[in-house]
Amino acid sequence: MTHPAIPSRRAVGAGADVDAFCSRCNLELAHVIIAMDGKKIVRVQCHTCKTVHAYRSGAPQKREPAQGGRRSAAISHSDYDKVMRGRDVSRAKPYRPRERFAVDDIVSHVTFGLGAVMKVLADDKIEVAFPIGIKVLVHGRN
């Protein structure tokens, strides 16, 4: 019994479309190949957000932090309630990495929910208390 011929894969090269994981969109989407190293895809541009980035096939795997790596600090619900008590949550700023925040600002994060800025760690990092824990976020990035 003969099997039908399996079509060969189309040659992949700069300008061709490929599915890749976009860290900005946080989805696997269509991209155009920008740069190759031999037969290896190196850089792509997302058709959706137009970001140029390194090629990543499929969704990234979750990794455990290296020894000494930073995990979010635990915060109890009662501690979170104490942090948020008396704050006007109607004035919460939507979190965007380009936005600048100060201590005591209320942040509305798409994933983590409402939080309060506890510390400004560096010129571009802040520590925010959310219901799930304390997270370090970037801010003021251009």
trRosetta pair geometry for C-beta under 8 A, 3 or more apart (Angstrom, degrees):
i j d omega theta_ij theta_ji phi_ij phi_ji
3 6 7.7 2 128 -37 116 90
9 12 7.5 -16 140 -32 114 96
10 16 7.4 174 118 -143 115 137
11 16 7.7 -153 104 -67 62 153
12 16 5.4 -142 -146 74 56 155
12 18 6.7 52 -142 -77 118 123
12 33 6.8 115 176 -42 89 161
12 36 7.7 146 124 -102 90 138
12 39 7.5 83 69 -163 107 74
12 41 6.8 -65 150 -64 131 108
13 16 5.5 97 54 -10 53 119
13 33 6.7 177 125 87 24 145
13 36 6.4 -72 -141 -18 54 153
14 33 5.3 -128 -117 110 37 100
14 34 6.6 13 -138 179 93 15
14 35 6.7 20 -98 -92 110 25
14 36 5.9 -122 -51 -6 84 105
15 32 6.6 -18 -148 -175 27 106
15 33 6.5 -36 23 65 26 88
16 32 7.3 158 83 -152 27 65
16 33 5.2 13 56 18 76 121
17 30 5.6 -11 -169 -167 115 102
17 31 7.0 146 -155 77 63 39
17 32 5.8 -44 -96 -97 61 62
17 33 7.6 -150 -89 -10 12 82
17 47 7.8 9 -130 -49 107 131
18 30 7.7 140 75 -152 27 57
18 31 5.7 -32 70 67 75 90
18 32 7.7 117 22 -123 76 17
18 33 5.7 60 3 -55 121 97
18 41 6.4 -85 60 -112 173 162
18 44 6.5 -102 64 -114 111 137
18 55 7.6 3 98 -138 140 120
19 28 5.7 39 172 166 103 100
19 29 7.0 -168 -144 105 71 15
19 30 6.2 -47 -95 -93 63 49
19 31 7.2 113 -135 16 16 87
19 57 7.7 72 98 -139 79 73
20 28 6.9 -155 110 -147 17 73
20 29 7.2 -32 64 63 60 58
20 31 4.4 -25 31 11 115 140
20 41 7.9 -135 -84 127 130 145
20 44 5.1 118 23 65 162 165
20 46 7.8 -118 74 -89 105 76
20 55 5.5 -99 -126 -150 141 71
20 56 5.8 106 -176 61 93 57
20 57 6.2 -69 -120 -92 69 45
21 27 7.5 -161 -144 112 62 23
21 28 5.1 -42 -90 -93 64 74
21 56 4.2 -58 53 99 104 110
21 57 7.0 75 -5 152 95 7
21 58 6.0 -15 -43 98 117 23
21 59 5.5 140 -108 -98 133 35
21 60 6.2 171 131 -33 163 75
22 25 4.1 37 95 33 125 103
22 26 7.2 -59 93 -14 75 20
22 27 6.1 -1 49 61 97 64
22 28 7.5 152 9 -110 74 23
22 29 5.3 -18 -2 32 124 113
22 31 7.1 160 -67 -71 102 115
22 46 4.5 59 -107 -97 137 136
22 48 6.9 -147 26 49 173 117
22 49 6.6 143 173 29 145 119
22 51 6.6 120 -156 59 108 120
22 53 7.2 126 -135 40 65 136
23 26 6.7 27 -163 -80 34 56
23 53 6.6 -144 25 169 104 170
23 56 7.4 70 -43 23 95 149
23 60 7.7 32 -94 -21 96 131
24 46 6.9 -130 51 9 115 161
24 49 5.1 -128 102 90 132 164
24 51 4.8 119 4 -7 148 161
24 53 7.6 175 -14 -29 103 144
25 29 5.9 12 79 -10 155 141
25 46 6.4 167 -10 -163 125 153
25 48 5.5 53 -82 86 149 140
25 49 5.5 -166 -55 -17 101 127
28 58 6.4 -20 -95 -129 136 30
28 59 6.1 -86 -45 -55 108 74
29 46 5.9 52 84 -149 126 97
29 47 6.6 -139 145 44 111 90
29 48 5.3 -45 170 -8 161 126
30 46 8.0 107 87 -156 50 56
30 47 4.8 -5 94 14 96 135
30 48 7.7 117 55 -30 77 88
31 44 3.8 45 149 164 138 126
31 45 6.0 154 -164 72 87 35
31 46 5.3 -47 -103 -95 91 43
31 47 6.3 -149 -100 -17 32 81
31 55 7.7 177 96 -116 154 81
32 44 6.6 155 74 -161 37 78
32 45 5.2 -16 56 57 91 94
32 47 6.6 100 -22 -68 90 87
33 36 6.5 25 169 -56 126 97
33 41 5.6 -99 -125 -133 113 107
33 43 7.7 107 -166 85 57 53
33 44 5.7 -46 -105 -104 43 82
33 55 7.7 8 -120 -85 81 129
34 42 7.9 -89 77 80 81 81
34 43 4.3 -54 69 106 112 98
34 44 5.9 173 5 -108 93 21
34 45 5.4 89 -52 -22 119 95
34 52 6.0 32 -31 -141 166 110
35 41 8.0 112 87 -167 53 53
35 42 4.5 -53 104 70 97 112
35 43 4.1 39 35 36 105 104
36 39 7.2 -24 -180 -140 120 11
36 40 6.5 147 -165 77 74 46
36 41 5.9 -45 -107 -106 80 43
36 42 5.9 161 -118 5 20 94
37 40 4.8 -21 66 67 88 105
37 42 5.0 83 -14 -54 98 125
41 44 6.6 24 168 -55 118 105
41 55 4.3 102 120 -76 103 175
42 54 6.9 -62 171 -139 56 72
42 55 6.1 157 142 5 7 112
43 52 6.2 25 175 179 113 94
43 53 7.0 -175 -147 101 78 20
43 54 6.1 -58 -100 -105 65 39
43 55 6.4 -131 -88 -32 12 85
44 52 7.3 -175 95 -145 33 59
44 53 6.8 -23 62 65 74 64
44 54 7.8 30 21 146 81 16
44 55 4.9 91 -14 -91 111 82
45 50 6.4 -5 178 -159 104 46
45 51 7.0 179 -149 88 63 33
45 52 4.7 -28 -95 -93 86 74
46 49 4.9 15 95 47 135 80
46 50 6.3 -73 74 -23 82 12
46 51 5.0 22 22 47 118 79
46 53 7.5 21 -26 20 101 105
47 50 7.8 14 -158 -74 15 54
53 56 7.8 -25 119 -3 113 102
56 60 6.4 -27 179 -70 142 88
64 69 7.8 147 145 48 62 148
65 69 2.5 -157 164 101 112 144
65 70 6.5 -150 -144 47 156 37
65 71 5.9 -141 11 -62 145 82
66 69 4.6 119 50 -49 58 113
70 136 6.6 -4 140 12 146 138
72 132 7.2 33 119 119 154 89
72 133 3.8 100 138 116 118 134
72 134 5.7 172 -170 69 81 52
72 135 5.2 -24 -115 -85 118 66
72 136 8.0 -157 -102 1 74 73
73 133 5.8 167 77 -174 44 99
73 134 4.2 0 53 43 100 115
74 133 5.5 -59 -110 -113 32 105
75 79 5.0 -123 -174 87 85 126
75 80 5.4 102 130 -59 117 90
75 83 7.8 -13 -177 -9 140 142
75 129 5.8 122 -103 -151 173 97
75 130 7.8 138 47 65 136 46
75 131 7.9 -139 85 -160 111 21
75 133 5.3 149 13 -125 91 42
75 134 5.7 105 -37 -35 122 83
76 79 4.6 96 55 6 80 101
76 80 7.0 -143 96 -4 42 86
77 80 5.5 -52 -146 38 34 113
77 81 6.2 39 152 -23 65 104
77 131 7.0 21 -112 -153 75 87
78 81 5.5 -49 -147 34 33 115
78 82 6.5 37 151 -21 63 102
79 82 5.6 -51 -151 33 34 113
79 83 6.5 36 150 -20 65 103
79 129 7.8 -114 129 -162 97 136
80 83 5.6 -52 -150 34 34 113
80 84 6.3 18 157 -7 67 111
80 129 6.2 -176 -117 155 75 109
80 130 7.6 -13 -126 132 125 23
80 131 5.3 84 -167 -110 166 54
81 84 6.1 -65 -143 46 28 101
81 85 6.2 49 154 -49 65 97
82 85 5.7 -34 -146 3 30 119
83 116 5.2 -163 155 40 109 140
83 118 7.5 -48 -143 -85 131 104
83 129 4.9 -56 159 95 171 153
84 87 5.4 -94 -164 34 53 121
84 89 7.2 19 -166 -69 109 113
84 114 7.2 72 -117 121 132 118
84 116 6.2 -166 -86 -32 65 125
87 104 7.7 -165 -114 -171 117 80
87 106 5.7 140 159 -71 128 123
87 116 6.4 -133 -77 -95 170 123
88 91 4.7 46 107 9 107 111
88 106 7.2 -139 80 -3 56 148
89 92 5.4 2 -171 -38 60 112
89 106 5.7 -157 -119 -177 53 158
89 114 5.8 -3 -142 -146 118 151
91 106 6.1 104 85 44 77 123
92 106 4.1 -82 -101 119 74 107
92 107 6.4 59 -163 161 92 3
92 108 4.2 93 138 -41 126 101
92 114 5.9 -84 -108 -126 152 98
93 99 6.3 178 152 166 129 151
93 101 7.0 -169 65 -100 142 97
93 105 6.2 -21 16 176 122 117
93 106 6.9 137 12 83 70 62
93 107 6.0 -34 66 -111 83 56
93 108 6.7 -166 85 17 30 86
94 99 7.6 147 86 -26 66 161
94 107 8.0 53 -173 -164 12 64
94 108 5.1 -45 -102 70 50 105
95 99 7.0 -148 -154 49 36 132
95 107 4.9 54 -71 -177 99 109
95 108 6.4 -150 -12 77 81 46
95 109 4.4 12 10 -95 145 72
95 110 7.2 -118 56 -6 107 74
95 137 6.8 -61 -158 -179 130 159
96 99 4.4 94 61 -10 89 107
97 137 7.7 -137 -102 170 72 94
97 138 5.0 20 -141 91 98 104
97 139 6.5 -144 -156 -104 44 35
97 141 4.6 -20 149 39 102 122
98 140 7.2 35 -168 -134 34 14
98 141 5.7 -84 -90 70 52 67
98 142 6.4 78 -130 -99 95 42
99 139 6.2 -55 88 -150 62 94
99 140 7.5 -57 104 -62 26 47
100 139 5.6 110 -123 152 40 110
100 140 4.4 48 -94 -78 88 94
101 105 4.6 -135 -161 56 92 151
101 107 6.4 -12 -116 -76 149 115
101 117 5.0 176 148 -77 122 152
101 120 7.7 -178 94 -93 79 97
101 126 5.3 -17 75 -62 121 167
101 139 5.0 -92 16 -138 95 164
102 105 5.3 109 56 -31 63 113
102 117 6.6 136 97 90 29 151
102 120 7.0 -34 -137 -55 46 126
103 117 5.5 -138 -121 113 30 103
103 118 7.0 -4 -136 162 85 15
103 119 6.6 12 -100 -105 103 25
103 120 6.2 -93 -49 -19 86 92
104 116 6.7 -18 -139 -171 34 102
104 117 6.4 -42 21 66 19 90
105 116 7.4 158 81 -153 41 56
105 117 4.6 30 49 11 85 126
106 114 6.4 -10 -176 -165 101 97
106 115 7.3 157 -157 82 57 38
106 116 5.9 -32 -102 -98 63 68
106 117 7.9 -122 -69 -1 20 82
107 114 7.2 149 80 -155 51 47
107 115 4.9 -21 62 66 100 89
107 116 7.3 174 16 -90 84 17
107 117 6.3 92 -24 -48 115 87
107 128 5.6 -44 38 -137 142 143
107 137 7.8 171 170 46 168 159
108 113 7.5 -54 -148 174 59 34
108 114 5.8 -21 -103 -97 66 68
109 112 4.1 15 85 49 136 93
109 113 6.3 -4 60 37 86 21
109 114 7.7 178 22 -79 76 18
109 115 6.2 14 -1 8 117 117
109 128 7.6 123 -36 118 135 154
109 130 6.8 -51 37 -100 135 133
109 137 7.7 -137 -99 -87 133 153
112 115 6.1 5 120 -37 120 128
112 128 7.6 109 107 107 152 124
112 130 4.0 -51 167 -138 117 161
112 131 7.6 168 176 36 76 76
112 132 6.2 -117 -141 32 86 115
112 135 6.1 -102 -96 0 162 151
113 130 5.9 124 59 -159 87 104
113 131 5.8 -1 65 14 141 113
113 132 7.9 121 24 -6 113 98
114 130 7.4 150 87 -131 36 74
114 131 7.7 59 61 -25 72 100
115 128 4.2 68 134 163 137 108
115 129 5.6 171 -160 80 91 44
115 130 4.0 -48 -86 -80 119 72
115 131 7.9 -120 -84 -10 81 60
115 135 7.4 -58 -128 36 167 106
116 128 6.7 163 77 -155 30 72
116 129 5.2 -10 55 52 85 100
117 120 7.4 26 170 -63 120 72
117 126 5.2 -41 -139 178 107 131
117 127 7.3 106 -161 73 61 50
117 128 5.4 -40 -97 -99 52 81
118 127 4.9 -57 63 101 102 98
118 128 6.6 165 5 -109 86 23
118 129 5.3 82 -44 -25 121 100
118 134 6.9 -36 18 -134 147 116
119 126 6.9 167 88 -159 52 60
119 127 4.2 20 50 38 95 117
120 125 7.5 129 -170 88 54 54
120 126 5.5 -34 -110 -105 57 80
120 127 7.9 -136 -68 16 16 78
121 125 4.3 -41 62 99 111 107
121 126 6.5 179 7 -103 87 20
121 127 5.7 93 -44 -31 109 96
121 136 6.6 -9 1 -137 154 110
122 125 4.6 44 40 32 93 102
123 140 6.9 -97 152 84 73 145
124 138 5.4 -2 154 -154 93 87
124 139 6.3 -175 -165 61 52 52
124 140 5.4 -125 -116 70 70 101
124 141 6.0 74 -154 -69 120 80
125 136 5.7 4 -173 -178 114 100
125 137 7.0 156 -151 82 64 36
125 138 5.8 -44 -95 -104 65 52
125 139 7.1 136 -109 21 15 81
126 136 7.3 164 82 -153 37 56
126 137 5.5 -21 61 64 88 86
126 138 7.9 116 17 -142 78 8
126 139 5.2 24 -7 0 116 130
127 134 5.9 11 -179 178 97 110
127 135 7.5 166 -153 84 53 35
127 136 5.6 -28 -98 -98 68 70
128 134 6.9 163 81 -155 38 62
128 135 5.4 -21 62 63 91 84
128 136 7.8 153 17 -98 76 21
128 137 5.7 5 4 8 124 119
129 133 8.0 -104 -145 150 56 26
129 134 5.3 -30 -99 -99 62 81
130 133 6.3 3 64 58 89 41
130 134 7.3 156 22 -98 72 26
130 135 5.8 13 5 2 121 112
138 141 5.4 27 145 -33 122 125
